[in-house]
Amino acid sequence: MTENTDKLEQERNESWRAELRNSMPMKDRVAIERVKMNEIPPEERIKSQTCEVNTGLTEEQAVLEAKRCMDCPKPTCIEGCPVNINIPKFIKNIERKNFAAAAATLKDYSSLPAVCGRVCPQEKQCEAKCSYLKMKKEPVAIGYLERFAADYERTSGNTQIPKINAPNGIKVGAIGSGPSSLSFAGDMIKLGYDVTVFEALHAIGGVLKYGIPEFRLPNAVVDAELDNLARMGVKFEKNFVVGRTASFEDLKEAGYKAFYVGSGAGLPNFMNIPGENLNGVMSSNEYLTRVNLMCANCDDTDTPVMHGKVVAVVGGGNTAMDSVRTAKRLGAERAIIIYRRSREEMPARLEEVKHAIEEGIEFLNLHNPIEYLPNAEGRVAKVRLQKMELGEPDASGRRKPVPIEGAIEEIDIDIAVVAIGVSPNPLIPACLKGIKVTRKGTIEVCEETMQSALPEIFAGGDIVRGGATVILAMGDGRKAASAMHDYLSKK
Amino acid sequence: MNKIIEKQQLSETVFKFVVEAPLIAKSRKPGNFVILRIGEKGERIPLTIVDSDLEKGTITLIVQTVGATSAKLCKLNTGDFITDLVGPLGKATHVSKVGTLLAMGGGVGNAPLLPIVKAFKEAGNRVITVLAARNKDLIILEDEMRKYSDELIVMTDDGSSGRKGLVTDGAEEVIKREKIDECIAIGPAIMMKFAAMLTKKYNIPTQCSLNTIMVDGTGMCGACRVTVGGETKFTCVDGPEFDAHKIDFDELLKRLGAYKKEETEAKNH
């Protein structure tokens, strides 16, 4: 790591950075208040599934926010970033209005900056390590600035491509086209490899396309990042299920030397309670895929989606928030979160919960579904809820919800969306003889290298973690790319 | 994009397509299916692979016009392209030498049944096939089935071909006549329900291949949930074939109509 620290220090000591630091007294910097994200008003934005809630910072706002960054000698924010972006460097470039250089800095570390600027939980990562917190002040809005720089470049029409090594002719495959694989592909193409990304669906992007709704992450933003990768030379094969369409052996015969499995946690969990297979009860994956990937809410598409006056979404994570806010946009009069713990324990990002509340989402916290009841036609009509209270902390450190005996209520619903997490998709592990999987079905890898029990197979993201964030998945992809490069160089 | 090499009309509403898909042709096994989509606004629907030609790199699909997507597909002609085609998906049929197999096909269910009948015959089994439909015009793949069956019985509701009666009538006669080691029934859910009830009565192990609603077809969405032996299974990754005596057919029948309201609205557009 000393090499990195040296490089960081060297860059910090460049004359422009030093001049910029001296251009404004520290007390003036810390006196600036943290910028507020510009948003479309709730009553306006809930009319459309594709209207992005956050509209980004103006140039003026971004430059002012960038001035808040103290350009610390030991930038702890970088430690909080799973892909170790040189955060002060890109922020200081924004301060001196060299937005293109800010974007280029981001791209040295992340293949999807416009995505990360929107969906990363910065409050738990880089911003959680910002020096401002020690002064009991709000951290620098690193996420907003990341988004600003990436958006600036995208809309400028002058998108740069990072430096790419001369092609080495070595073929590698990335399985799945979500953030983890894309991050891997971006790094490998820079190293000169011949990279192909295989995707089972008809659209590239994985969870960025089928999962996260456009009001949080517009498809155009994802497509622009995909275009960059394609321009860098990454090849994409859609409608291709590795292990089924062609086997790993077939691909090896075709010249592939190693693979990165980033196939995600594609199997939705259900609670296994009575009535869960009634019509009108579905997984968040199904609900969101119908709307996000298949555009089922549009009039001119063939895929149907159920509409209901009362939509209950079970769960407290980001996917639950995405589902319940989607239901509101599809016209639900009541869109309700049912969560077995309290607001404090909710795993969803604070911003998502804030937006949900603004949009009129109801929260039934400390309630847990125990049964779905049908109407005469056999469709779901009611959910029976067990009221809970918080007991002692459990293994996750959160207070465990315990049922309050006899406290049961029923509410009328038209649709229930189950968003209580996902399990690893067994399709790929089942095709790899000799691969080690955990009891939960995740692929076992070496933590440092992401290499599996089969030396030519690396893996990361949700297929290894079981369910995590976009940026952690991207961090795995980067780690795997560097380790695979070492492995193939020694071969 | 997959090119349509050949199109043939099998009945008023049923068409056969031979489609270019060299990788799938190579890797598919009996029982596997594909998911396809017609046009950028199209829906993803599952279809069983009926046959493949390794040399030509093609697969055969048979489709009945029931919804918007199947209607769009049936309007395509030789030389046209299918927008998206992915597979082979689902578990392959477990084919082994069991002795005598009784295969029951209903309507367009004959299409997924054909590769299984062929595989069991090639594995050295005696195969008796009972095909049924409402009338003579709706019986498809009769000649192909005959080729791979030791005996073929045709049943129609109106007696316009073969004998008058249901698939179960023909099957029960065979069961009473000789020892059947295994059954497979593929057709409309209601037909499979009664076929399962029949073979349960005689205690003959039976498989059914389910054609549920699916979106991705790779285990991601769970739209294809079915209760088998009291447990929830995903048809796309755990099936499509299940032990017929353990399938909750009443739930299946309800789930097949989950989007009836939305689909009727779509057709009225």
Chai-1 contact restraints between the chains, C-beta under 6 A:
chainA,res_idxA,chainB,res_idxB,connection_type,confidence,min_distance_angstrom,max_distance_angstrom,comment,restraint_id
A,A200,B,T218,contact,1.0,0.0,6.0,A-B,restraint_1
A,H202,B,R37,contact,1.0,0.0,6.0,A-B,restraint_2
A,H202,B,D84,contact,1.0,0.0,6.0,A-B,restraint_3
A,N239,B,D84,contact,1.0,0.0,6.0,A-B,restraint_4
A,N239,B,V86,contact,1.0,0.0,6.0,A-B,restraint_5
A,R244,B,P88,contact,1.0,0.0,6.0,A-B,restraint_6
A,T245,B,L23,contact,1.0,0.0,6.0,A-B,restraint_7
A,A246,B,L23,contact,1.0,0.0,6.0,A-B,restraint_8
A,G266,B,G219,contact,1.0,0.0,6.0,A-B,restraint_9
A,G266,B,M220,contact,1.0,0.0,6.0,A-B,restraint_10
A,L267,B,G219,contact,1.0,0.0,6.0,A-B,restraint_11
A,P268,B,G222,contact,1.0,0.0,6.0,A-B,restraint_12
A,N277,B,R225,contact,1.0,0.0,6.0,A-B,restraint_13
A,N277,B,E251,contact,1.0,0.0,6.0,A-B,restraint_14
A,N279,B,A258,contact,1.0,0.0,6.0,A-B,restraint_15
A,S283,B,G222,contact,1.0,0.0,6.0,A-B,restraint_16
A,N285,B,M220,contact,1.0,0.0,6.0,A-B,restraint_17
A,N285,B,C221,contact,1.0,0.0,6.0,A-B,restraint_18
A,E286,B,C221,contact,1.0,0.0,6.0,A-B,restraint_19
A,E286,B,G222,contact,1.0,0.0,6.0,A-B,restraint_20
A,E286,B,A223,contact,1.0,0.0,6.0,A-B,restraint_21
A,T289,B,V215,contact,1.0,0.0,6.0,A-B,restraint_22
A,T289,B,C221,contact,1.0,0.0,6.0,A-B,restraint_23
A,D300,B,K41,contact,1.0,0.0,6.0,A-B,restraint_24
A,T301,B,K41,contact,1.0,0.0,6.0,A-B,restraint_25
A,D302,B,G42,contact,1.0,0.0,6.0,A-B,restraint_26
A,D302,B,E43,contact,1.0,0.0,6.0,A-B,restraint_27
A,D302,B,A68,contact,1.0,0.0,6.0,A-B,restraint_28
A,D302,B,T69,contact,1.0,0.0,6.0,A-B,restraint_29
A,T303,B,E43,contact,1.0,0.0,6.0,A-B,restraint_30
A,P304,B,Y259,contact,1.0,0.0,6.0,A-B,restraint_31
A,P304,B,E262,contact,1.0,0.0,6.0,A-B,restraint_32
A,P304,B,E263,contact,1.0,0.0,6.0,A-B,restraint_33
A,G378,B,K254,contact,1.0,0.0,6.0,A-B,restraint_34
A,N425,B,G219,contact,1.0,0.0,6.0,A-B,restraint_35
